[in-house]
Amino acid sequence: MPAALPPECLRLLDRQDGVITVGQAVAAGMSAKSVRDQVRAGRWQVMHRGVYAAFTGKPGRQAELWGVLLRLGPEAVLSHQSAAELWGLLKCPSPVIHVMVPHDSRPGRYGKIADVAIHRSRSVLHARHPMLTPPRTRVEETVLDLVEAARDFDEAYAWVCRAIGRRRTTAARIEVALEARARMRWRAELGLALGYAAGGALSVLELRYVRGVERAHGLPTATRQARIGQATGNRYLDNLYEEYRACVEIDGAAAHPEDEQWRDKARDRWNSVHEKIETIRVGVPDLISQESRCRTAADVAAWLSSRGPRVGRPCGAGCPLALSGVVPTTYGH
């Protein structure tokens, strides 16, 4: 019969999803020989150099993450896509496990580990969440790391939207983390975007509408996520122009799948009948390029002007607003 494992060893295995280092096992009361005996008997398996899984069969995802962390040492934390996975910001795990280690670690210390990306940082201790396991970066730091690594600003802002929209953090907390970073890609744009996010612009499309349609063309500032009481409960309107009793809803494929569009139509009908608020909807093709944003601005300006005081201005030469007859042809932002 195999000897019972020491209590401290059992505690570590329970905390670390069945994964342990030989150093931890020895410190917990086992001998290096007894660890080797467990492997030879087929009760344990090798995950990485010096790291063992105290079970048979394919390791689960949490065990995989622990295996990499324990291989890289006690100061290592999951970061980027791997931290985002644990924070619920990714639908599918990244095939590459991302880990952050101290900047001054010896370059050859870790060797080469397949499917693992190692990020060196001078602020691992600050970025690390103080309690959660497996160790990971705080959600705000995770978002900013992913912003830094994004291909473009739309992708960067999408991470911000996801974290705020899923209630993992707030725009204010991301702003605090942003201010603490000496260097940050897209700092000005991100600061501006976080201001919009705090006001309810929680998608890339909404940001494009606010910046590229509304502000760039001198339209009134709408109330974001305005609450309206309906028979079935409170509903929230994307962009409500209260003076004009007009609403612009932003439709994106992810937010408005086909099987839920009937709810949007029912809400629009209720607003029209009971609140005297008319709605138009703006989608991806209306916001994808500068030209399409200008055309959308011309339509919204004409629509609002037909319901109240004239609004809007062209953003520059060739802007459709200059040709619409709704406003004078004066340029500016």
C-alpha positions in Angstrom: 0.0 0.0 0.0 1.4 3.5 -0.8 2.3 5.6 2.2 0.0 8.4 3.0 1.1 11.8 2.0 2.0 14.4 4.6 -0.9 16.8 5.6 1.0 19.9 4.3 1.6 18.1 1.0 -2.1 17.3 0.7 -2.9 21.0 1.5 -0.6 22.2 -1.3 -2.1 19.7 -3.8 -5.6 20.8 -3.0 -4.7 24.5 -3.4 -2.7 24.0 -6.6 -5.1 21.7 -8.5 -3.1 18.6 -7.8 0.3 20.1 -9.0 3.4 20.4 -6.8 7.1 21.0 -7.2 9.7 18.6 -5.8 11.0 21.4 -3.6 7.5 22.0 -2.2 7.0 18.2 -1.6 10.3 17.9 0.3 9.5 21.0 2.4 6.1 19.5 3.2 7.7 16.3 4.6 8.3 14.0 1.6 11.7 12.9 0.4 13.0 13.3 -3.2 13.1 9.5 -3.4 9.4 9.2 -2.4 8.5 11.7 -5.1 10.4 9.5 -7.7 8.7 6.4 -6.3 5.2 8.1 -6.9 6.2 8.7 -10.5 7.6 5.2 -11.0 4.5 3.7 -9.5 2.4 5.6 -12.0 0.5 7.6 -9.4 2.2 10.9 -10.3 3.3 12.3 -13.6 5.9 14.8 -14.7 4.5 18.1 -16.1 7.7 20.1 -16.3 11.2 19.9 -15.0 10.8 19.6 -11.2 7.0 19.9 -11.4 4.6 17.0 -10.9 0.9 16.2 -11.1 -0.3 14.0 -8.3 -2.8 12.2 -10.5 -3.0 10.2 -13.7 -4.7 11.2 -17.0 -4.7 14.4 -18.9 -4.3 17.5 -16.7 -7.2 19.9 -16.7 -6.8 23.6 -17.7 -6.2 24.8 -14.1 -3.5 22.2 -13.6 -1.8 23.2 -16.8 -1.7 26.8 -15.6 -0.4 25.8 -12.2 2.3 23.6 -13.9 3.7 26.6 -15.9 3.5 28.9 -12.9 5.3 26.5 -10.6 8.0 25.8 -13.3 8.7 29.6 -13.5 8.9 30.2 -9.8 7.0 31.9 -6.9 7.1 35.4 -8.4 5.5 34.3 -11.7 1.9 35.4 -12.4 -0.5 34.7 -15.2 -1.0 37.7 -17.5 -2.4 39.0 -20.8 -4.8 36.4 -22.4 -4.2 33.9 -19.7 -5.2 36.3 -16.9 -8.1 37.5 -19.1 -9.2 33.9 -19.3 -9.4 33.7 -15.5 -11.2 37.0 -15.3 -13.9 35.7 -17.7 -12.9 38.1 -20.6 -12.2 35.3 -23.1 -14.6 32.7 -24.5 -11.9 30.2 -25.4 -8.5 29.7 -23.6 -5.5 31.0 -25.5 -3.3 28.1 -26.9 -0.3 30.1 -25.5 -0.1 30.5 -21.8 1.1 34.0 -20.9 3.1 34.5 -17.7 4.7 37.7 -16.2 8.0 37.4 -14.3 10.3 40.0 -12.7 12.3 42.1 -15.2 15.6 41.3 -13.5 15.3 37.5 -13.7 18.2 35.8 -15.3 17.5 35.4 -19.0 18.5 31.7 -19.1 16.8 30.8 -15.8 13.6 29.4 -17.3 14.8 27.6 -20.4 12.4 27.1 -23.3 8.8 26.0 -22.5 6.5 25.1 -25.4 3.4 27.2 -25.8 4.4 29.6 -23.1 5.0 33.4 -23.6 7.1 35.0 -20.9 6.7 38.7 -20.3 9.3 40.6 -18.1 8.0 43.5 -16.0 9.5 45.8 -13.4 6.1 45.9 -11.6 5.1 42.3 -11.2 4.5 42.8 -7.4 2.2 45.8 -8.0 0.4 44.1 -10.9 -0.3 40.8 -9.0 -3.7 40.3 -7.5 -3.1 39.9 -3.7 -5.4 37.0 -3.0 -6.7 35.1 -6.0 -5.2 31.8 -7.2 -3.8 30.8 -9.6 -1.7 34.0 -9.3 -2.7 36.5 -11.9 -2.5 40.2 -12.7 -5.2 42.4 -11.4 -8.0 42.9 -13.9 -7.1 46.5 -14.6 -3.5 45.6 -15.3 -4.6 42.7 -17.4 -6.7 45.1 -19.6 -3.9 47.6 -20.0 -1.4 44.8 -20.9 -3.8 43.6 -23.6 -4.3 47.2 -24.8 -0.5 47.4 -25.2 -0.4 44.2 -27.2 -3.5 45.0 -29.4 -3.1 45.3 -33.2 -5.1 48.5 -33.4 -7.1 50.9 -31.2 -10.4 49.2 -31.9 -9.1 45.9 -30.5 -7.6 47.8 -27.6 -10.8 49.6 -26.7 -12.7 46.3 -27.1 -10.8 44.9 -24.1 -11.8 48.0 -22.1 -15.5 47.5 -23.1 -15.4 43.8 -22.3 -14.0 44.3 -18.8 -16.4 47.1 -17.9 -19.4 45.6 -19.7 -19.0 42.3 -17.8 -18.7 44.2 -14.5 -15.1 43.0 -13.8 -14.0 46.6 -13.2 -14.9 50.2 -13.8 -13.6 53.0 -16.1 -12.4 54.9 -13.0 -10.3 52.0 -11.8 -8.8 51.5 -15.2 -8.0 55.2 -15.3 -6.1 54.9 -11.9 -4.1 52.0 -13.3 -3.4 54.0 -16.5 -2.1 57.0 -14.5 0.3 54.8 -12.6 2.1 53.7 -15.8 5.0 55.8 -16.9 4.7 54.6 -20.5 1.5 53.5 -22.2 0.5 53.0 -25.8 -2.5 55.1 -26.9 -2.5 57.0 -23.6 -4.4 60.0 -24.9 -6.9 58.0 -26.9 -7.4 55.6 -24.0 -8.0 58.3 -21.5 -10.6 59.9 -23.8 -12.2 56.5 -24.4 -12.4 55.8 -20.7 -14.2 59.0 -20.2 -16.8 57.9 -22.8 -16.9 54.4 -21.3 -17.8 55.9 -17.9 -20.7 57.7 -19.6 -22.0 54.5 -21.1 -20.2 54.0 -24.5 -19.4 50.4 -23.9 -18.5 49.2 -27.4 -16.2 50.1 -30.2 -19.2 51.0 -32.3 -20.6 53.3 -29.6 -17.2 55.0 -29.3 -17.1 55.5 -33.1 -20.5 57.0 -33.0 -19.7 59.4 -30.1 -16.3 60.5 -31.6 -16.8 60.2 -35.3 -20.4 61.1 -35.7 -21.7 63.2 -32.8 -18.7 65.2 -31.6 -16.9 65.5 -35.0 -20.0 67.0 -36.6 -21.3 69.3 -33.8 -24.3 67.2 -32.9 -25.9 67.6 -29.5 -24.5 65.4 -26.7 -26.9 62.5 -26.1 -27.6 60.9 -22.7 -25.9 57.5 -22.8 -27.8 54.5 -21.5 -30.8 56.6 -20.6 -33.3 54.7 -18.4 -36.9 54.5 -19.6 -39.6 52.7 -17.7 -41.7 50.3 -19.8 -44.5 47.8 -19.0 -42.0 45.0 -18.6 -39.5 47.0 -16.5 -36.7 49.5 -17.1 -35.0 49.7 -20.5 -31.9 51.6 -21.4 -31.5 53.6 -24.6 -28.0 54.0 -26.2 -28.2 57.6 -27.1 -31.2 59.7 -26.1 -31.6 63.3 -27.4 -34.1 64.4 -24.9 -34.9 67.8 -26.4 -35.7 66.1 -29.7 -37.5 63.1 -28.2 -35.1 61.1 -30.5 -32.9 58.0 -29.9 -30.0 56.6 -31.8 -29.5 52.9 -31.1 -26.2 51.2 -32.0 -26.6 47.8 -33.4 -23.7 45.3 -33.5 -23.9 41.7 -34.5 -22.6 40.5 -31.1 -25.0 42.6 -29.1 -28.0 42.2 -31.3 -28.3 38.6 -32.7 -31.1 37.9 -35.1 -33.2 35.9 -32.5 -33.3 39.0 -30.2 -34.1 41.7 -32.8 -37.8 41.3 -32.0 -37.1 42.7 -28.6 -35.5 45.8 -30.1 -38.5 46.4 -32.3 -40.9 45.9 -29.4 -38.9 48.4 -27.4 -38.8 50.9 -30.3 -42.6 50.6 -30.7 -43.2 51.1 -27.0 -41.0 54.2 -26.9 -42.8 55.7 -29.9 -46.4 55.0 -28.6 -45.9 55.7 -24.9 -42.9 58.1 -24.7 -43.2 59.8 -28.0 -39.5 59.0 -28.6 -38.6 58.0 -32.2 -35.7 55.7 -32.8 -33.2 55.1 -35.6 -30.6 52.4 -35.6 -27.0 52.6 -36.7 -25.0 49.5 -37.5 -21.5 48.4 -38.4 -21.6 49.6 -42.1 -22.6 53.1 -40.8 -19.6 53.5 -38.6 -16.8 51.5 -40.3 -15.1 54.3 -42.2 -14.7 58.1 -42.1 -16.9 58.4 -45.2 -19.7 56.2 -43.6 -19.5 58.1 -40.3 -19.9 61.4 -42.2 -23.0 60.1 -44.1 -24.4 58.9 -40.8 -23.8 62.3 -39.2 -25.6 64.0 -42.2 -28.6 61.7 -41.7 -28.8 62.2 -37.9 -28.4 65.9 -38.3 -31.2 66.1 -40.8 -33.4 63.9 -38.7 -32.8 65.9 -35.5 -33.2 69.2 -37.3 -36.6 68.1 -38.6 -37.7 67.6 -34.9 -36.2 70.7 -33.4 -33.5 73.3 -33.7 -31.1 72.9 -36.5 -27.9 71.1 -35.6 -24.6 69.8 -37.0 -21.6 71.1 -39.0 -19.4 69.5 -41.6 -16.1 68.1 -40.3 -14.2 69.3 -43.4 -14.3 69.8 -47.1 -16.3 67.1 -48.8 -18.3 66.2 -45.7 -21.9 65.3 -46.7 -23.1 67.8 -44.1 -21.8 70.6 -46.3 -24.1 69.5 -49.1 -27.2 68.5 -47.1 -28.6 72.0 -46.8 -29.2 71.4 -43.1 -26.4 73.6 -41.8 -24.0 76.3 -43.1 -20.8 75.1 -44.8 -18.4 76.1 -42.0 -15.7 73.6 -41.1 -14.5 72.6 -37.7 -14.6 70.0 -35.0 
